[in-house]
């Protein structure tokens, strides 16, 4: 399909134009199609998403960025493994809205029976475990392990980050029985192929999955069902 346009919203505040251009270039390298990406960040909210508070704080700013997106773009990617505001955005828009975390867990379940998530921080582990169980894949989860690098620091030294991912992913495979690894942070984007080659098991990169899933849905001419994702009702606001 030619001329596809995808809006990518990063739910982090304060990203430089240079960083956004780098993300755009990286995403473009993940597709062989004639796909255009417009990568933006939120105008206010948290610097990074590292918990439920950050997700809720970022939500209104994400939705604000999406106003009228279905008049310009073919699909939207909310660029965070936690998928903040994805369900709300699906109610709001008439185009596919991709949550990289959700899509990656579904893909991993197709690649092996047991999978492990590699996340950024130790304190995120319970949240990630709960997420997998809520999706109905708890019996397929081998483990969640953390590299213990704050999200804002992940790309400062990618060599160090890759080595740390390798260290914990190897334990997930050898000690926890993982047959598939999910890189459970979009800060790890673009590192999947190298880790997969060294580790010897499938490694799911949510950035790649999100791009391919968006292109697939647009190419198939499908979007989210209005039997589930109902349009928001217009309501009268009454102030006291």
N, C-alpha and C positions, 0 to 999 in steps of 0.2 A: 504494500500500500504506500502511496506517495503522499508527501505533504502533511504527515501527521504532526500535530502540535500537542505537547505535553507540558502542563504547568507543574513545577516541582516546588512545594512549599517546605522550607526547612524551619521547624519550630524553635529556632534559636534566635535570640535578639542580638543585634550589634555585629553581624558578620560583614566583613569588608566586601567591596565590589570585586576585588581581585579573587577573594576566596570563593565567591559565588560563581565567577567565571571559570575557576578551576574545577568546581563541582560540575558545571555545565559541560566542560570539555571531557571530564571523566565519564559522565553519563553518555555522552555522544559516542565515546569509544566502545561502549557496551552494546551498541546496536549496529547492524549492517543495513538497517532500513534508512530511508530518507526522513528521519524524525527530527523535529526541532524541539529543543528544550528551553524553557524559560525558568531559570532557577532564582527564587526569591527567598528572603527570610522575613520573619515577622517584625512589625514595627515597634512592638513593645512586648515585654514578657521576660521569661527566664533566658539566661545565656545558653543553657543546655537543659535537656530533659533527663532528670535523674531521680524521678519519683512521681507519685500521684499528684503532689502539690504542683510540681512543675507542669504536668500535663493539663491540669485544670486551669492554671494561670495562662498557659499558652493558647487554650482553646478559643476564646473570643478573637484573639489576634489572627489565628489560623483562618477562622470562618470569615473574618473581614477581608483577608487576602483572596478569598474564593468567590466573592460577590461578582456575579456575571461571568464567571470562568467558563460556563458551558456555552456561552455565546461566542467564545474566542478559541477555546481549546477542545481537543478530542478526548483528553483524559487528564486526571490529576493524580499526583503522587504526594502523599504527606510523608516527608522524608525523615522518619524516625521509627525505630523498631517497636516502640510502644504504641504506635498508631493513634496519637492523640486526635480527637475530634473526627475520626474517620466516619463513624456512624452518623454523626450530625451532618457531615459534609455530603454523605450519600442521600440523606433526606433533602438536602438543599439543592443539589445539582442533578442534571439529567445526563451526565456523562460518567464513565467509570471513575471511581475514586479508589486508589490502591493503597492499602496499608502494608508496608514491607514486612512487618512482623507476622501478621496473619498469613500472608502469601507464602512466606518462607517456611512456616511450620507445616502448611499443607504440602509444599514441595518436599520437605524433608521426610514426611511420612510416606511419600511415594518411593523414596530412594532406599529405605531400609526400615527394619522394624523398630530399632531403638536409636534415638538421636539425643545429642547433648547440645545445650546452648552455651556459648562463651560470651559472657557479658562484661561490662566495664568494671563495676564495683561490687564488692562482697555484699553490701547492703541491698543490692538490687535482686539478689538471688531469690528470696521468698516471693517477691512480686512476679518474677519471671516463671517460677514454678506454678504459682496460682494461675497465671495467664494460660499456660499450657493445659492445666486441668480444666479450666473454664471452657476451653475449646474442645474438650473431649478426648485429648491425647495424653492424659496423665499416665496411662498404662504403657505408652510408647517412650516416655521420657527416661533416659538413662541418668542424666544429671544436668545441673547448671553450675558452671564454674566461672570464676571471675579473674581477670588479669590485674585488677586493682590499680587501674589508671583512670583518673577522672576523664570524663568525656572530652572536656576542653583541651586535654593534653595528649589525646590519643595520636594525633597526626603531627605532633611536634618532632617526634623521632620514630619514624615508621619502622626502621630496622629493629629498634628496641621493642616496639609494639608487636611486630611479627614474631620475634623470639619468645616474647611472653605468651602470645597466643599459642605458639607451638608447644610450649611447656605445659600449659593447662589442657590443651586439646589432646595431647598425647596421653595424659592421665585419664581424660574422659574416655578415650578409646581402650586403653590397656587396663584400667582399673574399674571403670564404670560400665564397660560393655557397649559403648556408643559405636554405631555403625555409620552414622552420619553426624556431621558437625554443622551447627548454625552459628554464624557470626552475629550475635544478638545486639549489635549496635551499628548504626550507619557510619560511625566514625571509622569502622573497619572496612568501609567500602573499597573495593578494588584489590583487596589482599587475599581473596578467596582462592584464586588459581594457584598462587605460590604455595599457600598452606596445604592445599589439596595435593599438589605434586609431592610435597615432602612428607605428608602424613599418610597418604595411601588410602584414604577414604573420601567419599564425597563431602565437599564443603560448600554450604549454601551461603552465598553472598546476597543479603537482602536488597542491595542496590541493583544488582543484576536482575534478580527475581522481579523487583518492582517494575523495571523498565520493560522486561519481556512480557509480564502480565498485562501491563497497560497496553502494549502494542497488540497482544493477542486479543484482548477484549474489544479494542477498537476495530481490529481486522475482522472479528467475528460479528461486529455490529450488535453487541449485547451490552447492557448496563444493568444496574441493580434493580431488583423487582420492586415495583410500587405496591405490591401486595404485602411487602414487609417494611421497606423504607418509605414510609408515608411522607407526603409533602408537609412541611410545617404549616400549621393553620395560622391565618391572620387573626390576631387577638387585639382587643382593645385594652390599652393600659390605663388603669385608674390610679392616680396618685392621691394619697391622703392629704 
